[in-house]
Amino acid sequence: MRIGEVAKPAGIVGTITKGTAMSDQILIEALFAPNCGSRDATLLMINKLINEQGVKTDLIETTIDSISEAKSTKFLGSPSIRINGKDIELEAIEKADYGVG
């Protein structure tokens, strides 16, 4: 990887394209803690993948500001990416250590 490139987690490309017809609308949620240092790079990567795959998407960016909000949204850490409501990190389904810090 060169300086300035963003690593692409394998889960994103596979999740966006696997079993999804090109006419289907996909919901992508990007959840961040305040002042997340990865926010810009993550959003750049998501938008690049959306453009490369040519899929219809709604992208929702959310800042999680409190522990109660972290619990209600099941926010495990920053950044968290969900596609059609499912976290791209497969281990997330087994975790419950929600927080902002």
N, CA, C and O of each residue as an XYZ file, in Angstrom:
404
protein
N       0.845     -1.167      0.000
C       0.000      0.000      0.000
C       0.895      1.236      0.000
O       1.892      1.294      0.720
N       0.526      2.223     -0.818
C       1.283      3.460     -0.916
C       0.786      4.479      0.095
O      -0.324      4.361      0.615
N       1.607      5.474      0.369
C       1.203      6.556      1.258
C      -0.016      7.243      0.668
O      -0.054      7.540     -0.526
N      -1.003      7.492      1.502
C      -2.218      8.161      1.060
C      -3.319      7.211      0.618
O      -4.466      7.630      0.462
N      -2.992      5.928      0.411
C      -4.024      4.956      0.035
C      -4.776      4.508      1.278
O      -4.244      4.531      2.387
N      -5.986      4.113      1.078
C      -6.820      3.627      2.174
C      -7.012      2.133      1.984
O      -7.397      1.681      0.906
N      -6.741      1.365      3.038
C      -6.962     -0.078      2.971
C      -8.447     -0.351      2.856
O      -9.253      0.324      3.496
N      -8.818     -1.329      2.052
C     -10.225     -1.694      1.875
C     -10.508     -2.972      2.653
O     -10.000     -4.031      2.286
N     -11.305     -2.904      3.716
C     -11.690     -4.147      4.392
C     -12.456     -5.036      3.421
O     -13.348     -4.568      2.714
N     -12.113     -6.291      3.389
C     -12.731     -7.225      2.452
C     -14.232     -7.290      2.620
O     -14.953     -7.497      1.644
N     -14.715     -7.119      3.833
C     -16.139     -7.225      4.096
C     -16.984     -6.217      3.356
O     -18.128     -6.514      3.013
N     -16.462     -5.045      3.100
C     -17.286     -4.019      2.457
C     -17.622     -4.402      1.034
O     -18.797     -4.400      0.665
N     -16.627     -4.731      0.217
C     -16.901     -5.066     -1.181
C     -17.785     -6.294     -1.253
O     -18.749     -6.317     -2.018
N     -17.476     -7.312     -0.471
C     -18.276     -8.520     -0.492
C     -19.706     -8.274     -0.057
O     -20.634     -8.836     -0.637
N     -19.896     -7.451      0.943
C     -21.234     -7.190      1.442
C     -22.039     -6.346      0.466
O     -23.235     -6.578      0.293
N     -21.413     -5.388     -0.165
C     -22.132     -4.529     -1.106
C     -22.596     -5.329     -2.310
O     -23.716     -5.130     -2.780
N     -21.775     -6.221     -2.816
C     -22.100     -6.878     -4.073
C     -22.752     -8.242     -3.904
O     -23.540     -8.639     -4.762
N     -22.467     -8.959     -2.858
C     -22.947    -10.332     -2.706
C     -24.463    -10.387     -2.561
O     -25.019     -9.857     -1.599
N     -25.119    -11.018     -3.504
C     -26.550    -11.245     -3.415
C     -27.399     -9.989     -3.568
O     -28.576     -9.992     -3.208
N     -26.826     -8.937     -4.086
C     -27.564     -7.690     -4.225
C     -27.718     -7.344     -5.693
O     -26.728     -7.143     -6.397
N     -28.941     -7.276     -6.151
C     -29.192     -6.871     -7.531
C     -28.844     -5.403     -7.684
O     -28.987     -4.631     -6.736
N     -28.395     -5.013     -8.846
C     -27.981     -3.640     -9.064
C     -29.142     -2.659     -8.883
O     -28.903     -1.472     -8.661
N     -30.381     -3.119     -8.971
C     -31.518     -2.218     -8.805
C     -31.908     -2.044     -7.338
O     -32.713     -1.170     -7.016
N     -31.355     -2.855     -6.455
C     -31.682     -2.757     -5.037
C     -31.014     -1.536     -4.412
O     -29.888     -1.182     -4.761
N     -31.728     -0.899     -3.483
C     -31.160      0.221     -2.731
C     -30.435     -0.343     -1.524
O     -30.960     -1.224     -0.842
N     -29.243      0.148     -1.253
C     -28.440     -0.317     -0.135
C     -28.291      0.824      0.861
O     -28.002      1.957      0.478
N     -28.489      0.521      2.137
C     -28.290      1.502      3.197
C     -26.925      1.268      3.826
O     -26.647      0.183      4.339
N     -26.082      2.277      3.784
C     -24.773      2.217      4.430
C     -24.783      3.240      5.555
O     -25.061      4.420      5.342
N     -24.473      2.764      6.753
C     -24.382      3.636      7.918
C     -22.928      3.699      8.360
O     -22.278      2.671      8.550
N     -22.427      4.913      8.521
C     -21.080      5.131      9.024
C     -21.213      5.831     10.364
O     -21.651      6.980     10.434
N     -20.832      5.135     11.428
C     -20.969      5.675     12.776
C     -19.582      5.999     13.325
O     -18.645      5.210     13.198
N     -19.472      7.180     13.940
C     -18.173      7.649     14.421
C     -18.296      8.221     15.823
O     -19.334      8.767     16.198
N     -17.211      8.085     16.599
C     -17.075      8.809     17.856
C     -16.681     10.245     17.510
O     -16.130     10.490     16.437
N     -16.954     11.189     18.400
C     -16.525     12.560     18.135
C     -15.006     12.608     17.923
O     -14.256     11.911     18.607
N     -14.573     13.416     16.993
C     -13.149     13.598     16.698
C     -12.448     12.317     16.252
O     -11.250     12.163     16.488
N     -13.163     11.404     15.618
C     -12.555     10.167     15.120
C     -11.521     10.521     14.050
O     -11.838     11.197     13.071
N     -10.311     10.068     14.241
C      -9.240     10.349     13.298
C      -9.376      9.620     11.974
O      -8.686      9.956     11.011
N     -10.248      8.634     11.910
C     -10.432      7.842     10.685
C     -11.660      8.256      9.887
O     -11.951      7.652      8.855
N     -12.378      9.265     10.339
C     -13.631      9.662      9.692
C     -13.437      9.968      8.204
O     -14.107      9.371      7.361
N     -12.545     10.876      7.880
C     -12.374     11.291      6.481
C     -11.943     10.133      5.588
O     -12.483      9.955      4.496
N     -10.979      9.350      6.046
C     -10.486      8.215      5.249
C     -11.578      7.165      5.063
O     -11.692      6.571      3.991
N     -12.379      6.935      6.099
C     -13.460      5.956      6.012
C     -14.519      6.398      5.015
O     -14.953      5.605      4.180
N     -14.937      7.654      5.095
C     -15.946      8.166      4.167
C     -15.422      8.186      2.735
O     -16.171      7.916      1.796
N     -14.147      8.504      2.565
C     -13.533      8.476      1.236
C     -13.560      7.057      0.670
O     -13.889      6.858     -0.499
N     -13.214      6.075      1.497
C     -13.206      4.685      1.077
C     -14.613      4.218      0.706
O     -14.801      3.560     -0.317
N     -15.596      4.557      1.532
C     -16.976      4.153      1.253
C     -17.448      4.752     -0.065
O     -18.010      4.045     -0.902
N     -17.225      6.045     -0.254
C     -17.666      6.701     -1.488
C     -16.946      6.149     -2.707
O     -17.544      6.029     -3.776
N     -15.685      5.816     -2.563
C     -14.930      5.215     -3.669
C     -15.531      3.857     -4.034
O     -15.716      3.558     -5.214
N     -15.833      3.046     -3.042
C     -16.422      1.732     -3.301
C     -17.810      1.840     -3.923
O     -18.162      1.068     -4.815
N     -18.590      2.795     -3.447
C     -19.920      3.012     -4.025
C     -19.787      3.343     -5.507
O     -20.499      2.780     -6.339
N     -18.880      4.251     -5.834
C     -18.682      4.643     -7.229
C     -18.145      3.500     -8.080
O     -18.570      3.327     -9.223
N     -17.214      2.717     -7.534
C     -16.646      1.581     -8.275
C     -17.684      0.502     -8.543
O     -17.696     -0.093     -9.621
N     -18.553      0.246     -7.572
C     -19.530     -0.832     -7.694
C     -20.766     -0.407     -8.466
O     -21.495     -1.259     -8.975
N     -21.018      0.886     -8.563
C     -22.158      1.384     -9.308
C     -23.499      0.976     -8.717
O     -24.442      0.677     -9.449
N     -23.581      0.966     -7.397
C     -24.822      0.569     -6.738
C     -25.560      1.791     -6.205
O     -24.948      2.823     -5.929
N     -26.866      1.671     -6.062
C     -27.678      2.736     -5.479
C     -27.582      2.627     -3.969
O     -27.826      1.564     -3.398
N     -27.227      3.725     -3.326
C     -27.054      3.682     -1.879
C     -27.613      4.920     -1.212
O     -27.727      5.986     -1.816
N     -27.956      4.747      0.045
C     -28.167      5.855      0.968
C     -27.038      5.743      1.975
O     -26.857      4.695      2.595
N     -26.286      6.807      2.141
C     -25.185      6.821      3.102
C     -25.570      7.750      4.243
O     -25.816      8.938      4.038
N     -25.617      7.192      5.445
C     -25.956      7.966      6.634
C     -24.725      8.027      7.527
O     -24.185      6.998      7.933
N     -24.292      9.238      7.826
C     -23.146      9.465      8.701
C     -23.676      9.934     10.054
O     -24.449     10.889     10.128
N     -23.257      9.259     11.119
C     -23.760      9.583     12.450
C     -22.609      9.698     13.435
O     -21.709      8.858     13.461
N     -22.650     10.753     14.246
C     -21.688     10.896     15.340
C     -22.373     10.424     16.615
O     -23.465     10.883     16.950
N     -21.731      9.516     17.314
C     -22.258      8.969     18.567
C     -21.613      9.757     19.702
O     -20.409      9.663     19.938
N     -22.442     10.539     20.403
C     -21.915     11.491     21.380
C     -21.983     11.048     22.840
O     -21.365     11.684     23.693
N     -22.711      9.983     23.152
C     -22.892      9.617     24.560
C     -22.949      8.100     24.720
O     -23.164      7.358     23.761
N     -22.752      7.670     25.951
C     -22.847      6.244     26.269
C     -24.260      5.735     26.000
O     -24.428      4.638     25.468
N     -25.272      6.512     26.357
C     -26.649      6.057     26.122
C     -26.925      5.908     24.629
O     -27.608      4.971     24.218
N     -26.407      6.812     23.825
C     -26.565      6.692     22.373
C     -25.776      5.489     21.850
O     -26.240      4.790     20.949
N     -24.596      5.246     22.404
C     -23.789      4.084     22.005
C     -24.544      2.792     22.295
O     -24.550      1.877     21.472
N     -25.170      2.713     23.445
C     -25.930      1.513     23.799
C     -27.160      1.349     22.910
O     -27.445      0.249     22.436
N     -27.885      2.440     22.685
C     -29.113      2.330     21.885
C     -28.833      1.999     20.420
O     -29.671      1.401     19.746
N     -27.657      2.388     19.929
C     -27.295      2.083     18.537
C     -26.365      0.873     18.435
O     -25.979      0.469     17.338
N     -26.010      0.298     19.589
C     -25.091     -0.843     19.654
C     -23.757     -0.509     18.976
O     -23.228     -1.276     18.173
N     -23.241      0.669     19.335
C     -21.998      1.214     18.790
C     -20.808      0.606     19.527
O     -20.644      0.808     20.730
N     -19.983     -0.139     18.799
C     -18.855     -0.844     19.412
C     -17.543     -0.088     19.328
O     -16.627     -0.355     20.106
N     -17.435      0.834     18.416
C     -16.187      1.568     18.272
C     -16.186      2.368     16.987
O     -17.054      2.213     16.128
N     -15.190      3.225     16.883
C     -15.151      4.158     15.772
C     -13.984      3.861     14.837
O     -12.843      3.750     15.285
N     -14.256      3.735     13.575
C     -15.556      3.813     12.929
C     -16.272      2.466     12.947
O     -15.641      1.414     13.047
N     -17.582      2.516     12.849
C     -18.397      1.312     12.655
C     -19.166      1.500     11.352
O     -19.775      2.544     11.121
N     -19.129      0.487     10.515
C     -19.808      0.537      9.224
C     -20.852     -0.563      9.199
O     -20.562     -1.716      9.518
N     -22.061     -0.200      8.820
C     -23.146     -1.177      8.697
C     -23.738     -1.076      7.300
O     -23.925      0.013      6.759
N     -24.022     -2.218      6.744
C     -24.654     -2.281      5.429
C     -25.979     -3.008      5.603
O     -26.031     -4.159      6.039
N     -27.039     -2.308      5.253
C     -28.399     -2.823      5.459
C     -28.592     -3.319      6.887
O     -29.194     -4.367      7.121
N     -28.064     -2.539      7.845
C     -28.244     -2.828      9.259
C     -27.274     -3.815      9.863
O     -27.317     -4.053     11.070
N     -26.392     -4.403      9.055
C     -25.453     -5.403      9.571
C     -24.038     -4.844      9.587
O     -23.552     -4.303      8.594
N     -23.386     -4.989     10.745
C     -22.014     -4.528     10.890
C     -21.114     -5.347      9.969
O     -21.272     -6.563      9.868
N     -20.168     -4.683      9.297
C     -19.270     -5.412      8.404
C     -18.250     -6.230      9.174
O     -17.616     -7.124      8.613
N     -18.088     -5.931     10.455
C     -17.188     -6.706     11.303
C     -17.985     -7.890     11.842
O     -18.839     -7.726     12.713
N     -17.707     -9.063     11.328
C     -18.500    -10.247     11.659
C     -18.553    -10.540     13.155
O     -19.560    -11.049     13.646
N     -17.498    -10.232     13.875
C     -17.459    -10.511     15.309
C     -18.387     -9.590     16.098
O     -18.669     -9.861     17.266
N     -18.865     -8.512     15.485
C     -19.700     -7.526     16.186
C     -20.987     -8.128     16.710
O     -21.516     -7.668     17.721
N     -21.499     -9.148     16.043
C     -22.765     -9.754     16.470
C     -22.641    -10.375     17.862
O     -23.637    -10.510     18.574
N     -21.425    -10.751     18.249
C     -21.214    -11.415     19.529
C     -20.818    -10.455     20.640
O     -20.721    -10.865     21.797
N     -20.588     -9.188     20.319
C     -20.087     -8.224     21.295
C     -21.217     -7.381     21.865
O     -22.263     -7.193     21.243
N     -20.966     -6.876     23.081
C     -21.938     -5.972     23.709
C     -21.231     -4.911     24.539
O     -21.838     -4.324     25.436
N     -19.959     -4.656     24.255
C     -19.195     -3.655     25.010
C     -19.292     -2.297     24.315
O     -18.323     -1.802     23.739
N     -20.484     -1.714     24.384
C     -20.769     -0.473     23.697
C     -20.146      0.708     24.429
O     -20.078      0.720     25.658
N     -19.692      1.699     23.671
C     -19.118      2.885     24.280
C     -18.669      3.894     23.250
O     -18.741      3.647     22.047
N     -18.208      5.025     23.725
C     -17.776      6.101     22.855
C     -16.265      6.272     22.892
O     -15.694      6.783     21.929
N     -15.604      5.870     23.952
C     -14.181      6.117     24.117
C     -13.353      5.079     23.569
O     -12.127      5.164     23.641
